[in-house]
Amino acid sequence: MITRIITIDGPAGAGKTTVSKLLSQKLNCVYVDTGALYRGVAYEILRQKIDWENDDILELFLKDLDLNFVMENDGLILMSSGKNITNFIRTPQISMLASSSSAKPQVRAALLDFQRNIAKTKDAVFEGRDMGTVVFPDAAYKFFLYADLSVRAKRRYNEMPDEKKDVNSVQKQMETRDNNDSQRKSAPLKPSADAIEIDSTFLTIEQVVDKMLKIIEKA
């Protein structure tokens, strides 16, 4: 079975999630938030108090890890050992740990087959940071979505329910994560050579999706 795979990479706050969801709806295909997988790993590291910087301990932890996406109400929810953890993986602490732990080659290798197996049977929009460069280098369509740091920070701040957070701390955390993701040795955050780059700083979600649809429909 030949499936159509679309990848959307880029830094946090660029609008990847909302764009990917809307694009998948327009194309009537599955949306896969691969960042949720890395957040799921980070969640379990925290919950189980895993010394993830110890390679031997990390290997054993990953071997027993049971993450899975389940379709519910036309969307994918993340399960860990049968428990829905979707609502627990969006905290700043999880975000930073996901960024750090995802630099481990063992973590990326453990999730690579899982992501590719989804693509074997379904047309899908994959959102992430290395979808077009590492996971699906032969994807039919590759996009890299970015925006100014200050704009991304404000977007993320507006999404946060915690009123004690301030936009400056959000921006500093985001800048740290950008540096971690782009400078790591294993699968750094960067556009693939054949990706179409879109600056969403001054664009609405609908405008970004329209740009993508025009490119896809031209092919």
Summary of the structure (lengths in Angstrom):
residues: 219
radius of gyration: 16.8
end to end distance: 20.1
largest distance: 49.9
contacts: 669
relative contact order: 0.22
helix: 52%
strand: 17%
